[in-house]
Amino acid sequence: MFERAQIQLDRSFAVVDKQTPIAEIKSKLREYNFVVVTGGTYFIIGNYEYEIIALGAESASISDWLHKLSWLPSAPVSAGDMPYAADWRRPVLWLEGNAPVGIMTEAAWINMLKAENRQTTAYFQTLAETINDSVTAVNEEGIVVCWNTTAEETYKIKKADIIGEKISTHFRDESIVLQHILNEGYPVRGQYHRPNADTHVLINATPVILDNRIIGGIASEHDITKMIRLNEELDSASTLLVQKINPFLSFDSSSPKFQESLTIAQKMAHADIPVLITGETGSGKEMLAQAIHYGGSKATGPFVNINCSIIPPALLEIELFGIEKASFTEDKQNIITGKIEQALNGTIFIENIDKMPLFIQEKLLTYLVENSFYRVGGMEPITSPTRIIVSASSSVENLLKDGELNEKLFYKLSVIHIYIPPLRTRKEDISALVERSIDEFSAKYKKAPPSIGEEVMAFFSNYDWPGNVRELRSIVERVIVLHDTDRVGLEHLPETLIRNNTDETVMSSSSSISKMDEAQEIEEALRKTYGNKSAAANLLGISRGTLYNKLKEYGLS
């Protein structure tokens, strides 16, 4: 796996046969470091053993004297082999073909092994530091032998404080996956894990096995704490997009295609069956799901949503079905309810079902058929009468063709299939959507609703709206929050929107926003969203990544 440390051979030696007299051996030991005696068995004599050899009669053969001394033979090793099993009580003879080429002493062998160990350790430590995830390694006693910088940052524990210590010193026994790895020997892949109250990770762990014996374990942990908190923040900040009383009146549309979709939704709102809503991103799938919920038989129950595209697969199963950890106590903290249970007697809206891994789709199908499921790690079936509404942004036909959607699940979900046409195909709805959005956000931010300039409405009518209704609402909200004006003109729209979608004539009539103005807009957005960067980016009509880059560019906190 790694380059072998350089073999240090002593090449100062003379080769003699076993009948050579001791007098000649003594002479050669003064000239060379070693004498190699051949003749079926190899014997090596070092110059540091001169006094022992000198005790024999000078005319006697070296073979007789070595036999009298019970001299131990030396192991021959062919070039390319390594003398791991050699008897290191005597130096080892290196051969190329049948010719001696050098001698390795026990000290030289130990030095080479030490060099190899240092090299392997350097590779391993560099690999551990190169990985962005936390890396922990323990020996068979659970003592930490590796703890990388990312682990320091994740757990706020310095290397000096944990290396050489048992990992159980810093974590509860039941939360240590590596301890289970040492005990059971089974690897773990992509498992959700919560090592302490403040940290959520996805863990990969594997036992280190040598000669069929577990000698340690290595784990890499991907910190998903921020993602969990963002998901919780999104859940807590879930916006009610329709009015609870007569929710279908929340839709302004004169499009025949959209009216057809609304009619289907209204007819089946009181039917307790699954619903599949398809349409492009931002077309209003969640809004329609809310209307079905609040306009139907589940209106008095909770409305819970989960987005499969933003939750890691290993966590998604837990988020949906919950988790039940084995415990010797009655500690209720070992049970975490999933979204299906949280939506008991209500509705769960599963966004982007096509992003759900197939094994979870299979589990969801089982729930739809049997009306019960098992929590992750649980042994008892859970019954939860919850209505299921799912959405997909891609073509269902393509999803089935590409194997990204379970065919049986699709047929179970698509008893009622509602398609929402994109905004660019129903331009007649734009004016009403703009007016409703202005009234809504003006009331929300306690401002007088401004009028819309003709040039703005013309721009909106000619724009293709790749982000559909969501994009339109975001732009209107941005204008309301950032500008105190009684009339909205092109100069109030995001610069990038104008620059990318208007001709030179329109551009010349609108003012370009300077960097200073842009920085002021960003500061104002952060102030009005109380520092919430996700909300600020939404108001500004830009992505969070773009916002972070601009904060860095302008030196804003």
C-alpha positions as CSV (number, residue, x, y, z in Angstrom):
1,M,0.0,0.0,0.0
2,F,2.8,2.4,0.9
3,E,6.4,2.6,-0.3
4,R,8.6,0.2,1.7
5,A,11.4,1.9,3.8
6,Q,14.8,1.5,2.2
7,I,16.5,-1.8,3.3
8,Q,19.9,-1.1,4.9
9,L,22.3,-3.9,4.1
10,D,25.8,-4.2,5.4
11,R,27.9,-5.1,2.3
12,S,31.2,-5.4,4.2
13,F,31.6,-9.2,4.3
14,A,33.8,-12.0,3.1
15,V,32.5,-15.4,2.0
16,V,34.5,-18.6,3.0
17,D,33.8,-22.3,3.0
18,K,33.4,-24.4,6.2
19,Q,36.9,-25.9,6.0
20,T,38.6,-22.5,6.2
21,P,41.1,-22.4,9.2
22,I,40.4,-20.1,12.1
23,A,43.6,-18.1,11.4
24,E,42.2,-17.0,8.0
25,I,38.8,-16.2,9.6
26,K,40.6,-13.9,12.2
27,S,42.4,-12.1,9.4
28,K,39.2,-11.5,7.5
29,L,37.4,-10.2,10.6
30,R,40.1,-7.5,10.9
31,E,39.3,-6.4,7.3
32,Y,35.5,-6.9,7.0
33,N,32.5,-6.4,9.3
34,F,31.3,-10.0,8.7
35,V,32.4,-13.4,7.5
36,V,29.8,-15.7,5.9
37,V,30.6,-19.4,6.2
38,T,28.9,-21.4,3.4
39,G,28.4,-25.1,2.9
40,G,24.8,-26.2,3.0
41,T,24.0,-24.0,6.0
42,Y,25.0,-20.3,6.4
43,F,26.8,-19.1,9.5
44,I,27.6,-15.4,10.0
45,I,30.3,-14.2,12.2
46,G,30.6,-10.5,13.1
47,N,33.9,-8.7,13.8
48,Y,32.5,-7.8,17.3
49,E,32.7,-11.6,17.9
50,Y,36.4,-11.8,17.1
51,E,37.5,-12.7,20.7
52,I,35.2,-15.8,20.7
53,I,36.6,-17.0,17.4
54,A,40.2,-16.3,18.5
55,L,39.8,-18.9,21.4
56,G,39.9,-21.7,18.9
57,A,43.1,-23.3,17.5
58,E,44.3,-21.3,14.5
59,S,44.7,-24.5,12.4
60,A,41.3,-25.9,13.2
61,S,38.5,-25.5,10.6
62,I,35.9,-22.9,11.4
63,S,33.2,-25.6,10.9
64,D,34.5,-27.6,13.8
65,W,34.8,-24.6,16.1
66,L,31.3,-23.3,15.3
67,H,29.9,-26.8,16.0
68,K,31.7,-26.9,19.3
69,L,30.3,-23.5,20.2
70,S,26.7,-24.5,19.1
71,W,26.8,-21.5,16.8
72,L,23.3,-20.7,15.5
73,P,22.9,-20.6,11.7
74,S,21.7,-17.5,9.9
75,A,18.5,-17.4,7.8
76,P,19.0,-16.7,4.1
77,V,16.4,-14.4,2.5
78,S,15.9,-13.9,-1.3
79,A,15.7,-10.4,-2.6
80,G,12.1,-9.2,-2.7
81,D,11.1,-11.2,0.3
82,M,10.9,-9.9,3.9
83,P,12.3,-11.8,6.8
84,Y,9.3,-11.4,9.2
85,A,9.6,-15.0,10.4
86,A,13.4,-15.1,10.6
87,D,15.3,-16.0,13.8
88,W,16.8,-12.7,14.7
89,R,19.1,-14.1,17.2
90,R,21.6,-14.1,14.3
91,P,22.1,-11.6,11.4
92,V,20.1,-12.5,8.2
93,L,21.9,-13.1,4.9
94,W,20.4,-11.4,1.8
95,L,20.7,-13.4,-1.5
96,E,20.3,-12.5,-5.1
97,G,19.9,-15.8,-6.9
98,N,22.2,-17.9,-4.7
99,A,24.9,-15.2,-4.3
100,P,25.1,-13.3,-0.9
101,V,24.7,-9.5,-1.5
102,G,24.5,-8.2,2.0
103,I,23.7,-8.7,5.7
104,M,21.0,-7.3,7.8
105,T,21.4,-7.2,11.6
106,E,18.6,-7.1,14.1
107,A,19.2,-3.4,14.8
108,A,19.0,-2.6,11.1
109,W,15.7,-4.6,10.8
110,I,14.2,-2.8,13.8
111,N,15.2,0.6,12.4
112,M,13.6,-0.3,9.0
113,L,10.3,-1.3,10.8
114,K,10.3,1.9,12.7
115,A,10.8,3.9,9.5
116,E,7.9,2.0,7.9
117,N,5.7,2.6,10.9
118,R,6.5,6.3,10.8
119,Q,5.7,6.4,7.1
120,T,2.4,4.5,7.5
121,T,1.4,6.8,10.5
122,A,2.2,9.9,8.5
123,Y,0.0,8.7,5.6
124,F,-2.8,7.8,8.0
125,Q,-2.6,11.1,9.9
126,T,-2.5,13.1,6.6
127,L,-5.5,11.1,5.3
128,A,-7.4,11.8,8.5
129,E,-6.7,15.5,8.3
130,T,-7.6,15.7,4.6
131,I,-11.1,14.3,5.1
132,N,-13.6,17.0,5.9
133,D,-15.5,14.7,8.3
134,S,-14.6,13.9,11.9
135,V,-12.2,10.9,12.1
136,T,-11.8,8.8,15.2
137,A,-9.7,5.7,15.7
138,V,-9.6,3.5,18.8
139,N,-7.6,0.4,19.8
140,E,-9.2,-2.8,21.0
141,E,-9.5,-1.4,24.5
142,G,-11.4,1.7,23.3
143,I,-8.5,4.0,23.8
144,V,-8.4,6.9,21.2
145,V,-5.4,6.7,18.9
146,C,-6.5,9.2,16.3
147,W,-8.7,12.4,16.6
148,N,-8.5,14.8,13.7
149,T,-8.9,18.6,13.6
150,T,-12.5,18.3,12.3
151,A,-13.4,16.1,15.3
152,E,-11.9,18.8,17.6
153,E,-14.1,21.4,16.0
154,T,-17.2,19.2,16.0
155,Y,-17.0,18.1,19.6
156,K,-14.9,20.9,21.1
157,I,-12.4,18.4,22.5
158,K,-8.7,18.9,21.9
159,K,-6.5,16.1,20.7
160,A,-4.3,16.5,23.8
161,D,-7.3,15.9,26.0
162,I,-8.6,12.7,24.3
163,I,-5.8,10.8,22.6
164,G,-4.6,8.1,25.0
165,E,-7.9,8.3,26.9
166,K,-10.7,5.8,26.7
167,I,-13.4,7.2,24.4
168,S,-16.0,6.4,27.1
169,T,-14.4,9.1,29.3
170,H,-15.9,11.8,27.0
171,F,-19.1,10.1,25.7
172,R,-21.9,8.0,27.2
173,D,-21.3,4.3,26.6
174,E,-24.7,3.8,24.8
175,S,-23.8,6.6,22.4
176,I,-20.4,5.2,21.3
177,V,-20.8,3.4,17.9
178,L,-17.1,2.4,17.9
179,Q,-17.7,0.5,21.2
180,H,-20.4,-1.5,19.5
181,I,-18.1,-2.1,16.6
182,L,-15.4,-3.5,18.9
183,N,-17.9,-5.7,20.6
184,E,-19.8,-7.0,17.6
185,G,-17.5,-6.5,14.6
186,Y,-20.2,-5.3,12.2
187,P,-19.5,-2.2,10.0
188,V,-21.9,0.7,9.9
189,R,-22.7,2.8,6.8
190,G,-24.5,6.2,6.7
191,Q,-26.2,5.7,10.1
192,Y,-27.8,8.6,11.8
193,H,-26.2,9.1,15.2
194,R,-26.5,11.6,18.0
195,P,-23.3,11.2,20.2
196,N,-24.5,14.0,22.5
197,A,-27.4,16.4,22.9
198,D,-25.9,19.1,20.7
199,T,-24.6,17.1,17.8
200,H,-26.2,15.2,14.9
201,V,-23.9,13.1,12.6
202,L,-24.1,10.5,9.8
203,I,-21.5,7.9,10.7
204,N,-19.5,5.3,8.8
205,A,-17.6,2.9,11.1
206,T,-15.5,-0.2,10.4
207,P,-13.6,-2.6,12.7
208,V,-9.8,-2.9,12.2
209,I,-9.1,-6.6,11.8
210,L,-5.7,-8.3,11.9
211,D,-5.3,-12.1,11.7
212,N,-9.0,-12.6,12.2
213,R,-9.0,-10.5,15.4
214,I,-10.5,-7.1,16.0
215,I,-7.7,-4.8,17.1
216,G,-9.6,-1.5,16.9
217,G,-12.1,0.6,15.0
218,I,-12.2,3.7,12.8
219,A,-15.2,6.0,12.3
220,S,-15.8,9.0,10.1
221,E,-18.7,11.3,11.0
222,H,-20.3,13.9,8.8
223,D,-21.7,16.7,10.9
224,I,-25.3,17.4,9.9
225,T,-26.2,19.5,13.0
226,K,-26.6,22.7,11.0
227,M,-28.8,20.9,8.5
228,I,-31.0,19.5,11.3
229,R,-31.3,22.9,12.8
230,L,-32.1,24.5,9.5
231,N,-34.8,21.8,8.9
232,E,-36.2,22.5,12.4
233,E,-36.1,26.2,11.6
234,L,-37.9,25.6,8.3
235,D,-40.5,23.5,10.1
236,S,-41.1,26.1,12.8
237,A,-41.3,28.9,10.2
238,S,-43.6,27.0,7.9
239,T,-45.9,29.6,6.2
240,L,-49.6,29.2,5.9
241,L,-50.1,29.9,2.2
242,V,-53.9,29.7,2.1
243,Q,-56.7,30.9,4.3
244,K,-58.1,28.1,6.6
245,I,-61.7,29.0,5.9
246,N,-62.6,28.4,2.2
247,P,-58.9,27.8,1.3
248,F,-59.7,27.3,-2.4
249,L,-60.7,31.0,-2.6
250,S,-57.0,31.7,-2.0
251,F,-56.3,30.9,-5.7
252,D,-56.7,33.7,-8.3
253,S,-56.7,32.1,-11.7
254,S,-58.7,32.4,-14.9
255,S,-56.6,29.7,-16.6
256,P,-58.8,26.8,-17.8
257,K,-56.1,24.3,-17.1
258,F,-55.5,25.5,-13.6
259,Q,-59.2,25.8,-12.9
260,E,-59.5,22.1,-13.9
261,S,-56.8,21.2,-11.4
262,L,-58.6,23.2,-8.6
263,T,-61.9,21.5,-9.4
264,I,-60.3,18.0,-9.0
265,A,-58.7,19.1,-5.7
266,Q,-61.9,20.4,-4.3
267,K,-63.9,17.3,-5.2
268,M,-61.5,14.9,-3.5
269,A,-60.6,17.0,-0.5
270,H,-63.0,15.1,1.7
271,A,-61.9,11.7,0.4
272,D,-59.3,10.1,2.6
273,I,-57.1,8.9,-0.2
274,P,-53.5,9.7,-1.2
275,V,-52.9,12.5,-3.7
276,L,-50.0,13.1,-6.1
277,I,-49.4,16.7,-7.2
278,T,-46.9,17.3,-10.0
279,G,-45.6,20.5,-11.5
280,E,-42.5,22.6,-11.8
281,T,-40.6,24.0,-8.8
282,G,-42.4,26.9,-7.3
283,S,-45.7,26.3,-9.2
284,G,-47.7,26.1,-6.0
285,K,-47.8,22.4,-5.0
286,E,-47.5,23.1,-1.3
287,M,-50.2,25.8,-1.5
288,L,-52.6,23.3,-3.2
289,A,-51.7,20.6,-0.6
290,Q,-52.6,23.0,2.2
291,A,-55.9,23.8,0.4
292,I,-56.7,20.1,0.2
293,H,-56.0,19.7,3.9
294,Y,-57.8,22.7,5.2
295,G,-60.7,22.3,2.8
296,G,-61.2,18.6,3.6
297,S,-61.9,16.0,6.2
298,K,-58.5,16.4,8.0
299,A,-58.8,20.2,8.5
300,T,-58.8,20.0,12.3
301,G,-55.7,17.8,12.4
302,P,-52.0,19.0,11.9
303,F,-50.5,19.8,8.5
304,V,-46.9,18.5,8.4
305,N,-44.5,18.8,5.5
306,I,-41.2,17.1,4.7
307,N,-38.9,17.9,1.8
308,C,-37.0,14.8,0.5
309,S,-34.5,16.9,-1.5
310,I,-32.9,18.6,1.5
311,I,-32.6,15.8,4.0
312,P,-29.8,13.1,3.7
313,P,-31.1,9.6,2.9
314,A,-29.9,8.1,6.2
315,L,-31.8,10.9,8.1
316,L,-34.9,10.9,5.9
317,E,-36.1,7.5,7.1
318,I,-35.8,8.7,10.7
319,E,-37.5,12.0,10.0
320,L,-40.4,10.2,8.3
321,F,-40.9,7.2,10.5
322,G,-39.1,8.1,13.7
323,I,-36.5,6.1,15.7
324,E,-36.5,3.8,18.7
325,K,-33.2,3.1,20.4
326,A,-32.7,0.0,22.6
327,S,-32.3,0.9,26.2
328,F,-32.2,-0.9,29.6
329,T,-34.2,1.9,31.1
330,E,-37.6,3.5,30.4
331,D,-35.9,6.7,29.1
332,K,-38.4,8.3,26.7
333,Q,-35.6,10.2,25.1
334,N,-34.8,6.9,23.2
335,I,-38.0,7.4,21.1
336,I,-38.2,10.1,18.5
337,T,-41.5,10.4,16.6
338,G,-41.4,10.9,12.9
339,K,-43.4,13.2,10.7
340,I,-46.1,10.6,10.0
341,E,-46.8,10.3,13.7
342,Q,-46.7,14.0,14.1
343,A,-49.4,14.3,11.5
344,L,-51.7,11.9,13.3
345,N,-55.3,12.5,12.1
346,G,-54.0,15.2,9.8
347,T,-52.0,15.4,6.6
348,I,-48.4,14.9,5.8
349,F,-47.1,16.6,2.6
350,I,-44.1,14.8,1.2
351,E,-42.3,17.1,-1.2
352,N,-40.1,15.8,-4.0
353,I,-41.0,12.1,-3.6
354,D,-38.6,11.4,-6.5
355,K,-35.7,12.3,-4.2
356,M,-36.7,9.7,-1.7
357,P,-34.4,6.6,-1.8
358,L,-36.1,3.5,-3.2
359,F,-35.8,1.6,0.1
360,I,-37.8,4.3,1.9
361,Q,-40.3,4.4,-0.9
362,E,-40.8,0.7,-0.3
363,K,-41.4,1.3,3.4
364,L,-43.8,4.1,2.6
365,L,-45.7,1.8,0.2
366,T,-46.0,-0.8,3.0
367,Y,-47.5,1.9,5.3
368,L,-50.0,2.9,2.6
369,V,-51.1,-0.7,2.2
370,E,-51.1,-1.8,5.9
371,N,-51.7,1.6,7.5
372,S,-48.9,0.9,10.0
373,F,-45.1,1.1,10.1
374,Y,-42.1,0.4,12.3
375,R,-39.9,3.1,13.7
376,V,-36.2,2.7,12.8
377,G,-34.9,0.2,15.3
378,G,-38.4,-0.5,16.6
379,M,-40.1,-3.9,17.0
380,E,-43.7,-2.9,17.5
381,P,-45.9,-1.7,14.5
382,I,-47.2,1.9,14.8
383,T,-50.7,2.7,13.5
384,S,-51.2,6.3,12.5
385,P,-54.2,7.3,10.4
386,T,-52.5,10.1,8.4
387,R,-53.4,11.4,4.9
388,I,-50.6,11.4,2.4
389,I,-50.1,14.0,-0.2
390,V,-46.9,13.9,-2.2
391,S,-45.4,16.0,-4.9
392,A,-42.8,15.7,-7.7
393,S,-41.2,18.4,-9.9
394,S,-40.1,16.0,-12.7
395,S,-42.2,14.1,-15.2
396,V,-43.6,11.0,-13.5
397,E,-43.2,9.0,-16.8
398,N,-39.5,9.8,-16.8
399,L,-39.1,8.9,-13.1
400,L,-40.7,5.5,-13.7
401,K,-38.6,5.0,-16.8
402,D,-35.4,5.9,-15.0
403,G,-36.2,3.7,-12.0
404,E,-36.3,6.7,-9.6
405,L,-39.9,6.0,-8.5
406,N,-41.3,2.7,-7.2
407,E,-44.0,1.7,-9.7
408,K,-46.3,0.1,-7.1
409,L,-46.0,3.2,-5.0
410,F,-46.8,5.4,-7.9
411,Y,-50.0,3.5,-8.7
412,K,-51.0,3.6,-5.0
413,L,-50.4,7.4,-4.9
414,S,-51.8,8.3,-8.3
415,V,-55.4,7.4,-7.7
416,I,-55.8,11.2,-7.7
417,H,-53.1,12.9,-9.8
418,I,-53.2,16.7,-10.0
419,Y,-51.0,18.6,-12.4
420,I,-50.3,22.3,-11.9
421,P,-49.3,24.1,-15.1
422,P,-46.3,26.4,-15.0
423,L,-46.9,30.2,-14.7
424,R,-45.5,30.9,-18.2
425,T,-48.4,29.0,-19.7
426,R,-51.1,30.9,-17.8
427,K,-49.9,34.5,-18.2
428,E,-53.5,35.7,-17.7
429,D,-53.0,34.9,-13.9
430,I,-50.0,37.1,-13.4
431,S,-51.9,40.4,-12.8
432,A,-54.1,38.9,-10.1
433,L,-51.2,37.1,-8.5
434,V,-49.2,40.3,-8.3
435,E,-52.1,42.2,-6.8
436,R,-52.8,39.5,-4.2
437,S,-49.1,39.3,-3.2
438,I,-48.9,43.1,-2.8
439,D,-51.9,43.1,-0.5
440,E,-50.6,40.1,1.5
441,F,-47.1,41.4,2.1
442,S,-48.1,45.0,2.6
443,A,-50.4,43.8,5.4
444,K,-47.6,41.6,6.8
445,Y,-45.1,44.4,7.0
446,K,-47.7,47.0,7.9
447,K,-47.2,49.2,4.8
448,A,-49.5,50.9,2.4
449,P,-49.9,48.8,-0.7
450,P,-48.1,50.5,-3.7
451,S,-49.4,50.6,-7.2
452,I,-47.6,48.8,-10.0
453,G,-46.2,50.7,-12.9
454,E,-47.2,49.7,-16.4
455,E,-43.7,49.0,-17.4
456,V,-43.3,46.6,-14.5
457,M,-46.5,44.8,-15.3
458,A,-45.4,44.6,-18.9
459,F,-42.1,43.2,-17.8
460,F,-43.9,40.6,-15.6
461,S,-46.1,39.6,-18.5
462,N,-43.2,39.0,-20.8
463,Y,-41.0,37.2,-18.3
464,D,-40.9,33.4,-18.4
465,W,-40.9,32.9,-14.6
466,P,-38.6,29.9,-14.3
467,G,-39.3,29.9,-10.5
468,N,-43.1,30.1,-11.1
469,V,-45.4,31.5,-8.5
470,R,-42.8,31.2,-5.7
471,E,-40.5,33.5,-7.7
472,L,-43.2,36.1,-8.3
473,R,-44.1,36.2,-4.6
474,S,-40.5,36.4,-3.6
475,I,-39.9,39.4,-5.9
476,V,-43.0,41.2,-4.6
477,E,-42.1,40.6,-1.0
478,R,-38.6,41.9,-1.6
479,V,-40.0,45.1,-3.1
480,I,-42.4,45.6,-0.2
481,V,-39.7,45.0,2.4
482,L,-36.9,47.0,0.9
483,H,-38.7,50.0,-0.6
484,D,-41.0,52.6,0.9
485,T,-42.7,53.8,-2.3
486,D,-46.3,54.4,-3.5
487,R,-45.5,53.2,-7.0
488,V,-43.3,50.2,-8.0
489,G,-41.1,50.9,-11.0
490,L,-38.4,48.8,-12.8
491,E,-35.8,50.4,-10.6
492,H,-37.2,48.6,-7.6
493,L,-36.8,45.1,-9.1
494,P,-33.6,43.1,-8.6
495,E,-30.8,44.3,-10.8
496,T,-30.0,40.8,-12.0
497,L,-33.6,40.2,-13.0
498,I,-33.6,43.3,-15.1
499,R,-30.2,42.8,-16.6
500,N,-30.8,39.3,-17.8
501,N,-34.4,39.8,-19.1
502,T,-34.7,43.2,-20.7
503,D,-33.4,44.8,-23.9
504,E,-31.2,47.9,-24.0
505,T,-34.1,50.3,-24.2
506,V,-35.6,49.1,-21.0
507,M,-32.2,49.0,-19.4
508,S,-31.6,52.6,-20.2
509,S,-34.8,53.7,-18.6
510,S,-34.0,51.9,-15.3
511,S,-31.3,53.0,-12.9
512,S,-28.5,50.6,-12.2
513,I,-27.8,49.8,-8.6
514,S,-24.3,50.7,-7.3
515,K,-22.4,48.5,-5.0
516,M,-23.0,50.9,-2.2
517,D,-26.8,50.7,-2.8
518,E,-26.5,46.9,-3.0
519,A,-24.7,46.7,0.4
520,Q,-27.3,49.0,1.9
521,E,-30.1,46.7,0.6
522,I,-28.4,43.7,2.1
523,E,-28.0,45.4,5.5
524,E,-31.7,46.5,5.4
525,A,-32.8,42.9,4.5
526,L,-30.8,41.5,7.4
527,R,-32.2,44.1,9.8
528,K,-35.7,43.4,8.8
529,T,-35.3,39.6,9.0
530,Y,-33.4,39.9,12.4
531,G,-30.2,38.5,10.9
532,N,-31.8,35.4,9.4
533,K,-29.7,35.0,6.3
534,S,-32.0,32.5,4.6
535,A,-34.9,34.9,4.9
536,A,-32.8,37.8,3.8
537,A,-31.6,36.0,0.7
538,N,-35.3,35.2,-0.1
539,L,-36.2,38.9,0.2
540,L,-33.3,39.9,-2.0
541,G,-34.2,37.4,-4.6
542,I,-30.8,35.6,-4.5
543,S,-29.5,32.3,-3.2
544,R,-28.0,31.9,0.2
545,G,-24.6,31.2,-1.4
546,T,-24.7,34.4,-3.3
547,L,-25.7,36.3,-0.2
548,Y,-22.7,34.8,1.7
549,N,-20.4,35.8,-1.1
550,K,-21.7,39.4,-1.1
551,L,-21.4,39.6,2.7
552,K,-17.8,38.6,2.4
553,E,-17.3,41.0,-0.5
554,Y,-18.7,44.0,1.3
555,G,-17.3,43.1,4.7
556,L,-20.7,42.7,6.3
557,S,-21.3,40.4,9.3
